[in-house]
Amino acid sequence: MAIIRIKSIETHPVRVPLKPAYRMISALGRHDESRFVLLKLLTDTGLEGAGEATATVRWSGETVWGVQAVIQRVLAPLVIGQDLDPVNPLESIRELDRRMDALVQHNWFAKSAIEMACWDVLGKAANKPVYELLGGACRPLAIPSRFSMGAYDIARARARAAELVAQGFSTVKVKVGGKPEDDIARVRAVREVIGFDRKLVIDANCGWDADTAIRCIRELKGCRIDLVEQPTPDGDYEQIARVRRECGLAMMADDMCFNLVHAKELIRNQACDLISVYPGKNGGIRKSREIVLFAEQHGVGCTIGSNLEFDIATAAMGHLIAATRNLRVEEWPGDIHGPVYYETRLVKDPLAIEGPITRLTDRPGLGVDVDWEIVKEFSILQ
């Protein structure tokens, strides 16, 4: 297989509304629409790759305009002209990451969009799905998800929980991290509706401190919380370790684990039982996998997180899951059904998502093709 050279990169900022029933409320605020950047990478062979930057300013600090600027003005001039070798795809991506990291700190989602598009091209060149480039599938391509429920009022939380039971979800996540009394009432209401045959996860998105988290978790003892996600502020490994130690429940780190250094600190501080990863947050598929493999060496499991991705980034997440055993989605389902939250899908061949199951295909690359005409309809004018 011939070497491929990156010829050009285009960025397409878009704004897509969420369906009213799926609009999110969390400790980070309301989320009624997503402003993301889609990326088109062209090569000298005519192959085209797609990427997606699910930038959310309250999450990573990145905005759609900042992502577009750093890609167009900083990263694209660096990577245009770089060679991609379908015979050695991992080495090609490692060199891409090395060059981008040497030039730009952080900017996880911007970098991930470029890396994602390169994996897409490499898979198409090799006529293989990306999961094959990562070593092959270690699980079925039908991947289970939990459902992340917003911090709704009690009536809405009850109604939504009943719908999720009817749809077949085995794990329900409830957003907390606001007023403790409201959080406690919401979680109790959801547990009452879903019963004790399903797992219940709570996610504070850094909204509590350790004292508040411990108090709320103890008051919810009768609800049998199965997993606590990110109960304490970003960057404070001692606080989340304390909550884990004093409450004796499984803890998952998400908002505070963007890179391998963060993962090492979490493990060194015995702060979590699980780490949530996904390509956008970690700067790409390869970097997410690096975290997962490191965690596995230290007896810590991982699952997949979400930033309400469109089909492109969701497909990238799916390929990572398919090829990476320590992403324990069978025991702890992640979030890989972001596309169904939206009023419109931006690809010609949307991923098959039914209830808690998202199905990958074995098509080459990421396996989805962007409908660039629809993308124009949702473009954010500059």
C-alpha positions in Angstrom: 0.0 0.0 0.0 1.3 3.4 -1.0 2.1 6.2 1.4 -0.6 8.8 1.6 0.1 12.5 2.0 -2.2 15.0 3.7 -3.2 17.6 1.1 -5.6 20.0 2.9 -7.9 20.4 5.9 -11.3 22.1 6.0 -13.3 23.1 9.1 -17.1 23.4 9.2 -18.6 24.9 12.4 -22.2 23.8 12.9 -25.0 24.3 15.3 -27.5 21.5 15.8 -30.5 21.6 18.3 -31.2 18.7 20.6 -34.7 17.1 20.6 -36.7 18.8 23.4 -37.0 15.5 25.4 -33.2 15.0 25.3 -32.1 18.5 26.3 -29.6 18.2 29.2 -29.4 19.9 32.6 -26.4 19.3 34.8 -24.0 21.0 37.2 -22.5 22.5 34.1 -25.7 24.2 33.1 -28.3 23.7 30.3 -27.4 22.1 26.9 -30.1 22.8 24.3 -27.9 22.7 21.2 -24.4 21.7 20.2 -21.9 23.9 18.5 -19.3 21.6 17.2 -16.7 21.6 14.3 -16.7 19.0 11.6 -13.4 18.5 9.7 -12.7 17.3 6.2 -9.2 16.0 5.5 -8.2 15.5 1.9 -5.2 13.5 0.6 -3.1 13.4 -2.5 -4.7 10.0 -3.4 -8.2 11.4 -3.3 -9.2 9.7 -0.1 -11.2 11.8 2.3 -11.3 11.6 6.1 -13.8 13.0 8.5 -13.3 14.3 12.1 -15.4 16.0 14.7 -14.5 18.3 17.6 -17.3 18.2 20.2 -16.1 21.5 21.8 -18.0 22.6 24.9 -16.6 25.6 26.7 -17.8 24.6 30.2 -16.2 21.2 29.7 -12.7 21.6 28.1 -12.6 25.4 27.7 -12.7 25.1 23.9 -15.2 26.9 21.8 -16.3 26.2 18.2 -14.5 29.4 17.1 -11.3 28.6 19.0 -11.2 25.1 17.6 -11.6 26.4 14.1 -8.8 29.0 14.6 -6.3 26.6 16.2 -6.9 24.0 13.5 -6.8 26.4 10.5 -4.0 28.7 11.7 -1.8 26.5 13.8 -2.3 22.7 13.4 -3.3 22.5 9.7 -0.1 24.2 8.5 1.9 21.7 10.6 0.2 18.5 9.4 -0.4 19.3 5.8 2.2 17.5 3.9 2.6 14.8 6.5 2.7 11.2 5.3 0.3 8.5 6.5 1.4 4.9 6.1 -1.5 2.3 5.9 1.0 -0.4 6.7 2.1 1.2 10.0 -1.0 3.2 11.0 -0.2 3.5 14.7 3.3 4.9 14.0 1.8 7.4 11.7 -0.7 8.6 14.3 2.0 8.6 17.0 4.1 10.9 14.9 1.1 13.1 14.2 0.4 13.4 17.9 4.0 14.1 18.7 4.1 17.0 16.2 0.8 18.5 17.4 1.7 18.2 21.1 5.1 19.9 20.4 3.4 22.9 19.0 0.1 23.3 21.0 -0.8 22.5 24.6 -4.1 21.0 25.4 -6.8 21.8 22.8 -8.0 18.2 23.1 -11.0 18.3 20.9 -9.2 20.2 18.1 -6.4 17.6 18.0 -8.9 14.7 18.2 -10.7 15.9 15.1 -7.5 15.8 13.0 -6.4 12.5 14.5 -9.9 11.0 13.9 -9.8 12.0 10.2 -6.4 10.4 9.8 -7.6 7.1 11.2 -10.6 7.3 8.8 -8.2 7.8 5.9 -5.9 5.0 7.0 -8.7 2.6 7.3 -10.1 3.4 3.9 -6.6 3.1 2.4 -6.2 -0.4 4.0 -9.9 -1.3 3.2 -10.3 -2.1 6.9 -12.4 -0.7 9.7 -10.5 1.3 12.3 -10.9 -1.3 14.9 -8.9 -3.7 12.7 -6.1 -1.2 12.6 -6.2 -1.2 16.4 -5.6 -4.9 16.6 -9.1 -6.4 15.8 -12.4 -6.6 17.6 -12.4 -8.2 21.1 -16.2 -7.9 21.5 -19.3 -7.8 19.4 -20.0 -4.7 17.4 -23.3 -4.2 19.2 -22.3 -1.9 22.0 -24.5 -1.2 25.1 -25.0 2.2 26.6 -26.4 3.6 29.8 -28.7 6.6 29.6 -27.6 9.9 31.2 -30.6 11.7 32.6 -30.5 15.4 33.2 -31.0 17.1 36.6 -34.8 17.3 36.0 -37.6 18.1 38.4 -39.1 15.1 40.1 -42.1 14.6 37.8 -40.0 14.8 34.7 -37.3 12.5 36.2 -40.0 9.9 37.1 -41.5 10.0 33.6 -38.1 9.8 31.9 -37.0 6.9 34.1 -40.2 4.9 33.1 -39.4 5.5 29.5 -35.9 4.3 29.9 -37.1 1.1 31.5 -39.5 0.5 28.6 -36.6 1.1 26.2 -34.5 -1.6 27.8 -31.7 0.4 29.5 -30.0 -1.7 32.2 -28.1 1.3 33.7 -29.4 4.8 34.3 -27.2 7.7 35.2 -28.7 10.7 37.0 -27.1 14.1 37.0 -26.5 15.7 40.4 -24.1 18.3 41.8 -26.7 21.0 42.4 -28.7 21.7 45.6 -28.2 18.5 47.7 -31.9 18.3 48.7 -33.0 18.4 45.1 -30.3 15.9 44.0 -31.3 13.5 46.8 -35.0 13.7 46.0 -34.3 13.1 42.2 -32.1 10.1 42.8 -34.6 8.5 45.2 -37.4 9.1 42.7 -35.5 7.4 39.8 -34.5 4.4 41.9 -38.1 4.0 42.9 -39.2 3.9 39.3 -36.4 1.7 37.9 -36.3 -0.8 40.7 -33.3 -2.6 42.0 -32.7 -4.9 39.0 -31.0 -2.1 37.2 -27.8 -0.2 38.0 -28.0 3.4 39.2 -25.1 5.9 38.6 -24.9 9.4 39.8 -22.8 12.1 38.2 -22.0 15.4 39.9 -19.8 16.8 37.1 -17.5 18.4 39.8 -20.4 20.1 41.3 -20.0 18.9 44.9 -17.1 19.2 47.4 -16.0 16.1 49.4 -18.2 16.9 52.4 -21.3 17.4 50.4 -20.7 14.3 48.3 -20.2 12.2 51.4 -23.3 13.5 53.0 -25.4 13.0 50.0 -24.1 9.5 49.3 -24.8 8.5 52.9 -28.3 9.9 52.7 -28.9 7.8 49.5 -27.7 4.6 51.2 -31.2 3.0 50.7 -31.0 3.7 47.0 -28.1 1.4 46.4 -25.9 3.7 44.3 -23.8 1.4 42.1 -21.3 4.0 40.8 -20.5 7.6 41.7 -19.0 9.7 38.8 -16.9 12.8 39.4 -18.3 13.8 42.7 -15.6 16.5 43.5 -13.8 19.3 41.7 -11.4 19.0 38.9 -7.8 18.6 39.8 -8.2 17.7 43.5 -7.2 14.0 43.6 -7.3 14.0 47.4 -11.0 14.9 47.6 -12.2 12.2 45.3 -9.9 9.7 47.0 -11.5 10.7 50.3 -15.0 10.2 49.1 -14.1 6.8 47.8 -12.4 5.9 51.0 -15.1 7.1 53.4 -18.2 6.0 51.3 -16.9 2.6 50.2 -18.6 2.9 46.8 -17.1 2.6 43.3 -15.8 5.9 42.0 -15.4 7.0 38.4 -13.2 9.9 37.3 -14.2 11.7 34.2 -14.0 15.5 34.2 -10.5 15.4 35.8 -8.9 12.9 33.4 -7.9 14.4 30.0 -4.5 12.8 29.6 -2.2 10.0 30.7 -0.6 12.2 33.4 -4.1 12.7 35.0 -4.7 9.0 34.9 -1.4 8.3 36.6 -2.3 10.8 39.4 -5.7 9.2 39.9 -4.2 5.8 40.2 -1.3 7.0 42.4 -3.8 8.6 44.8 -6.1 5.5 44.8 -8.8 7.9 43.8 -11.0 5.8 41.5 -12.2 2.3 40.5 -13.0 3.4 36.9 -11.8 6.0 34.5 -14.0 7.5 31.8 -12.3 8.1 28.5 -13.3 9.1 25.0 -11.3 10.3 22.0 -12.5 13.9 22.0 -11.6 14.5 25.6 -8.3 12.7 25.4 -7.1 14.3 22.2 -7.6 11.2 20.0 -8.3 7.5 19.7 -4.6 6.6 20.3 -4.3 8.6 23.5 -7.6 7.3 24.9 -6.3 3.8 24.3 -3.0 4.6 26.0 -4.9 5.6 29.2 -7.0 2.4 29.0 -4.0 0.2 28.7 -2.1 1.9 31.5 -5.2 1.6 33.8 -5.4 -2.1 32.9 -1.9 -2.6 34.1 -2.8 -1.2 37.5 -6.1 -3.0 37.9 -8.3 0.0 37.1 -11.2 -0.4 34.7 -12.4 2.1 32.1 -15.6 2.9 30.3 -16.6 5.4 27.6 -17.8 8.9 28.3 -19.6 11.3 26.1 -20.0 14.9 25.1 -23.2 14.3 23.1 -21.2 13.5 19.9 -22.6 13.4 16.4 -22.2 10.2 14.3 -18.5 10.8 13.3 -17.1 11.0 16.8 -19.5 8.3 18.1 -18.1 6.0 15.4 -14.6 6.7 16.6 -15.7 5.9 20.2 -17.2 2.6 18.9 -14.0 1.5 17.2 -12.0 2.2 20.3 -14.4 0.1 22.4 -14.5 -2.7 19.9 -10.8 -3.1 20.0 -10.0 -2.4 23.6 -10.8 -5.1 26.2 -10.4 -2.9 29.4 -13.3 -0.7 28.2 -15.7 -2.7 30.4 -18.9 -1.7 28.7 -20.6 -5.0 29.5 -20.3 -4.4 33.2 -20.3 -0.6 33.2 -22.0 0.7 30.0 -20.8 4.1 28.7 -22.4 6.7 26.5 -22.3 5.9 22.8 -25.7 7.0 21.6 -25.2 10.8 21.4 -26.5 11.1 17.8 -30.1 10.2 18.9 -30.2 13.3 21.1 -30.3 15.5 17.9 -33.1 16.7 15.7 -30.9 16.1 12.6 -28.2 13.5 11.7 -25.3 14.9 9.6 -24.3 11.7 7.8 -25.6 9.7 4.9 -25.5 6.4 6.7 -26.3 7.0 10.4 -25.1 4.5 13.0 -27.9 2.1 13.9 -28.9 3.0 17.5 -31.9 1.3 19.1 -32.5 1.8 22.8 -29.3 1.0 24.7 -27.6 -0.6 21.7 -25.3 1.1 19.1 -24.1 -1.0 16.2 -20.9 -0.5 14.4 -20.4 -1.6 10.8 -17.4 -3.3 9.2 -17.1 -0.7 6.5 -13.6 0.8 6.0 -12.4 3.7 8.1 -14.8 5.0 10.6 -17.7 3.6 8.6 -19.7 6.8 8.3 -19.9 9.4 5.4 -20.7 13.0 6.2 -23.5 14.6 4.2 -21.7 17.9 3.5 -24.9 19.4 1.9 -26.8 18.9 5.2 -23.8 20.3 7.0 -24.1 23.5 5.0 -27.7 23.9 6.3 -26.5 23.9 9.9 -23.4 26.0 9.3 -22.5 28.7 11.8 -21.8 31.8 9.7 -18.5 33.4 10.4 
